[in-house]
Amino acid sequence: MSSSRDSHAREHHGPNPTTLRLRAVRFRYEDSAWSLSISDLQLGSERITCIVGPNGSGKSTLLRIAAGILPAGEGSVSLNGCSVDGMSRRTIARVVGYLPQESPAFFDYAVEAVVGMGRYAHTRGIGIMTDRDTRAVNHALAAVNMTAFRGRPLSHLSGGERRRALIASVLAQEPGILLLDEPTAALDPHHAVAVMRLLSDFEGDGPSVVAVTHDINLAALFSERMLLLVDGRIRVDGTPADVVRPDVMQEAYGEDVMVREHPETGGPIVVARRWPVAGTPRP
C-alpha cells in the first residue's frame, strides 16, 4: 500500500533545503534473513517528517544509513545530489545532524560544553572555538530554551531538559537536516509534547527534521509527512491522514488499535482497545 505525497507536500521553509536521497538501497545484517529495502526515498523537503512502524521494522537502521553511519550495502545514498561514499564524517556532519536513540556518554559536562562538542565538524586543530563557534552555540541554546542552563551539569537536568540539551548539540553543527532517533523516548507526555513543539517550530531557515518515533499520535499531531515502515519496507508515505487510517494501522499493528478523531485538531489518533476483538486468540 502506498500513496503519492506530491500534491500535499509543503516545501522546507529555507530557500535551499538539504536533501538526502536513498535509491535502490538493500541492507541486511550479517547472519540475518531480515533486510531493509528502499527503492527511492527523498528526505528534507518538509519541515518535519516522522518515521513510524512496529518494533523491528528497520526505522533506526534506515536513519543510520541516511546519516552515513551505516553503509548502505546495495544502492546509493546522496546528500544534495552528491554520493556520501567517500565523504568524511566531518564533511557529512557539517550538513546532517544525527542524534541516536542511545546518546553518547558525556560524563557530567556542563550543558554549554556538551553543545560546544557539536561544533567539532567546523573547528580546526585541537578544537579551539572561534567567535563564530561561540555564536552557533549561543544560538543553539536559545533555540531550545536552554540558555539559562548553560552552566548546569547534565546530571542536574530533568529528562526533558537533557533531551533539549542534546538536540542543541546537533543544532550547533548548523545542519540543514536533523535526523533524530526517538527524540521523545522515556519522556513524560508534557516533556514529549514540548520536544515535538520545539522540533516543529524552528524559525526561518532552520533545519528540516526527520524523526523516528514509536509515538504515532505525536507524529500525527506534529509532522507534515509520515512514513510507515513495516518489515523493512515503506508501506505508506504521505500525510498523517494517509497513514493513520484504520485499515493501515490494523494491518501494521493488529486489531487491538482503533483510529479516532483528535478533539482539538480533528486529525487522526490511535487508541488501544480494552477488550479483544471477538474471536481473537489471547496471547
N, C-alpha and C positions, 0 to 999 in steps of 0.2 A: 504494500500500500504506500502511495506517495502522493504529494500534491505540489503544484507549482507555487512558488512564492514570488515570482517576478512581478505580479500585479500589485502586491501589497507591501513589498519590502521598502522601507524608508532608508535613504542613504545616510551614511555617517555624517555627523554634524560638521566635521572638519572638511577642508577643501580637497585634501588628498588622502583618503582613508588608506590605512595599511591593510593589505590583503594577504591572506595565506590561502594557498590552494593545494589540495591533495588530489592527485589523479592516479587512478588505477593502482591504489595502494592495497597491498595484501601483506598482512603481518601475522606471523604465527610464532608463539613461544616454543622453545625447544621442548621436545617430548610431550607436545600437546596437540590434540586434534582440533582444538578451537582456533579460529582465525578471525582477524578483523579484515573486512573487505569494503573499501570505499572507492566507488567508481569515479566520482567527480564532486568535490566539495570545496566551496569557497567561503571563507570566514573573514569578517571585518567590516562589511558594508553597513551592518546595523549597529545601533548604539549598544544593545545588549542581546546576546544570543545565549540561551540556556540549553545544555545537553542533558537529557534525562533518559532513564531506562532502568530496567531491573538490574540487580546485582550480577556482576559477571558479564555484562553486555559489551564491555570494552570502552567505556566512557573515558576512564583515566588513560588507557592505552592510546586512544585517539588524541587526547590532549597532549600527551608526551611526544607523540610523533609530530604533531603540528608545531610543537615548541622546538623541535630539533634535538630533544633529549634522547629519543629512541629512534634508531634508524628505521626507515620505512620498510625495509625488506624488499618488496617489489613495488614498483611505481615511483612517483616523484612527489616532492613537497617543494613548493616555490613560495618565496617571500617577495612581494611586489614584483612578480614576474621573473625573479631570478632563483635558480635552484639553490637550496640550502646545502646541498652536497659541497663539501669543501669549505663552507663558511665556518669561521671560528665561533666559539660560544660568545666571545666578547662582541663580535660583529652582530650576531643574532640578538643579543641582549640589548643592543642599542635601539632595537625596534620592537622586540617582543618581550613583554614582561610575563614571567611564568612563576606561579606560586603553587607548589604541590600541596596535596592534602596533608601530608606529614611534613610540617615545616622543619627546616634545619635547626639544630641546637644553637642558640645564641648565648648560652650560659646566662649570665644575668647582666648583660649590657643594658645601658640606658636606651630609651626609645630613639633618641637622636642618633646614637651610634649605629643602631640597627638599620635605621633608614639611610644613614650615610653609606652603609655597605652596598646599598642599591646602586651607588654611583661607580661601582668597580668597572663597568664597561666603558666609562668615559674618562676615568682618571689615568694618569701615566705614572711610570716608575713605581714607587712604593705606595702609591695611592694617596698622595698629598692632595687635599681638597683645594680647589680654586674658588674664586668668588662665584663663578657660575655653578659649581657643585653645591656650594652653600645655599645659593638661591633655589636650586632644584629641591634640596632637602626641605627648606622652609616652605616651599610651595606644596610639596607632598604632604607635609604635616598639616598645613592649613586645609588641604583638600579633604582630609579625613577627620578634621576637627580634633587634632591631637597636639596642637602647638603647646598647650598648657601642660602636656605630659612629657615634653621632650627630655627632661632630665630624670624621669622616673624609671627605675629598673623594670624589666619585663615581669619579674616575679611579683611586682606590686600592682599589676594591672588585672582587671577582670577579663573574662574570656572574650567579651566583645571588644574591649579596648586593645587587647593583644592582637586580635584579628585585624583591627584597623591599623595598628602599627605595622603589621606585616604587609598589608596592602600598600601602605605608604612606602615601604621599602622597594616594592616593584614600581610604584608610581615615580619614585625618584630616578629611575632609569630613563624617564621621559619617553616611554614606549608609545608606539602608535596603536598597539593592541595588547590587551591583558588577557592571559589565559589562566584561569583560576580553578583549581580543583577543590570542590566542596568548600567554598568560602564561608558558608554558614554552619558547617559541621559542628556539632556539640554546643551550639549556642541556643539559649532560650528564645522563645518567639520574639520578644522585644528586641533583643540584640540582632537576631537573624533578619528581622524586617529593617532595622537600622542599616545593616550592611548592604542589603539589596537596594534600599533607597539611595545610599551613597553611590553604589555602582551605576545606577540608572540615571543619576543626576549630575554627572560630570559636566562642567560648563564648557561652552565654546568648542574648541578643537581638542578636547580631552580624548583619551583613548577609547576605542571601542572595547567591549568586554565579551569574552566567551567564557561561560562558567558551567562547569559540571556540577550537578546537584541532584540529590535524591528527593528534594522537596518540590514536588510537582506544582503545588499551589503557589509557592513563592515564584517559581519560574513563570507560571501563567499570569501572575499579577504584574511582574516587572519586565518580562522580556518582550522584545518585538518579534523575535524569531525563536522557535523551539525545534530541536532535533530529537526525535525519539530513536534511540539505538537499542536494538534487540538482537542478541546473539551475534554481535559483531557486524550487523548491517543496519543502515539507516532505513527505518520503516516509514517514518513520516518526517517531512521537513516543511515547516510552514508557520503560521501564526499560532498562538495558544488555542484559538478556536479550532484550528485544523487538527491539532494534536490531542487536546484534552476533550475527546469525544467518547461516549460510552463504548462504542464498538472498538475503538483504538485502545482505550485504557484496559478494557477487559481482555482483549487479545494479548496485551503485553503483561498485565499484572494478575489476570484471573478475574473470576466473577465476584470476588469479595470487595470490589471497589465500585462506587457509583459516581456519576458526574452530576453536579448540581450547579446552581447559579450563585455567584458571589453576591451577597446582599448589598454591597456598595457599588461595585462596578458593573454587575450584570454579566461578567465574564465567567468562564467555566472553572470550577474547582472540583477536586476529588475528595470524596468522603468514604470511610470504610463501613461495611455492613456489620451490624452487631450479630445478626443471625445468618447462618449459611443459607445459600440458595437451596431450595428443596431438591433433594437427590444428590447434593454434592457430598462426597465422602469426607469424613473428618480426617485431619492429618494424623 
